């Protein structure tokens, strides 16, 4: 009789240990999945931010090049304007002398 009672107690203890082990395994898997999920999310966010950095960097280079070309064109236009102004002043002097 005492042996049967010990076996029943042992079965209950084993079942409780098994249940606790399964719950622990589930918690461990969920924890591992959340760590993996966080790593994946961090990787995705990092990749997205790198793409944004490259886009903004290319826009900055494009804007800088456009500015340099506009300055160059402005210098050319200024020279042409000065030449036209000098020519106009000379023509005005010639017309006034006549």
C-alpha positions in Angstrom: 0.0 0.0 0.0 2.8 2.3 0.9 4.5 1.5 -2.4 1.4 2.4 -4.4 1.2 5.7 -2.6 4.8 6.5 -3.4 4.2 5.6 -7.1 1.2 8.0 -7.2 3.2 10.7 -5.6 6.1 10.1 -8.0 3.7 10.2 -10.9 2.3 13.5 -9.7 5.8 14.9 -9.2 6.9 13.7 -12.7 3.8 15.2 -14.3 4.3 18.5 -12.5 8.0 18.5 -13.5 7.0 17.7 -17.1 4.4 20.5 -17.1 7.0 23.0 -15.6 9.6 21.8 -18.1 7.2 22.3 -21.1 6.2 25.8 -19.7 9.9 26.6 -19.3 10.7 25.4 -22.8 7.8 27.5 -24.2 9.1 30.6 -22.3 12.6 29.9 -23.6 11.4 29.6 -27.2 9.3 32.8 -26.8 12.3 34.6 -25.3 14.6 33.4 -28.1 12.0 34.4 -30.7 11.7 37.9 -29.2 15.5 38.2 -29.2 15.5 37.1 -32.8 12.6 39.4 -33.7 14.4 42.3 -32.1 17.6 41.5 -34.0 15.6 41.3 -37.3 13.8 44.5 -36.6 17.1 46.3 -35.7 18.6 45.0 -38.9 15.7 46.2 -41.0 15.7 49.6 -39.3 19.5 49.9 -39.7 19.2 49.0 -43.4 16.4 51.5 -43.9 18.5 54.2 -42.2 21.5 53.4 -44.4 19.3 53.7 -47.5 18.1 57.1 -46.2 21.7 58.2 -45.6 22.8 57.2 -49.1 19.8 59.0 -50.6 20.5 62.2 -48.6 24.2 62.0 -49.4 23.5 61.6 -53.1 21.0 64.6 -52.9 23.7 66.7 -51.2 26.3 65.8 -53.9 23.7 66.6 -56.6 22.9 69.9 -55.0 26.5 70.8 -54.5 27.3 70.0 -58.2 24.3 72.0 -59.4 25.4 75.0 -57.2 28.9 74.8 -58.6 27.6 74.7 -62.2 25.2 77.6 -61.5 28.1 79.7 -60.1 30.1 78.9 -63.1 27.3 80.0 -65.4 26.8 83.1 -63.3 30.4 84.1 -63.8 30.1 83.6 -67.5 26.9 85.7 -67.7 28.5 88.4 -65.5 31.4 88.6 -67.9 29.1 88.8 -70.9 27.1 91.5 -69.2 30.2 93.5 -68.4 31.4 93.2 -72.0 28.0 94.3 -73.3 27.9 97.2 -70.8 31.4 98.4 -71.9 30.3 98.0 -75.6 27.2 100.0 -74.9 29.1 102.7 -73.1 31.5 103.0 -76.0 28.6 103.1 -78.5 27.0 105.8 -76.4 30.2 107.8 -76.3 30.6 107.5 -80.1 27.0 108.6 -80.7 27.4 111.5 -78.3 30.6 112.7 -80.1 28.9 112.8 -83.5 
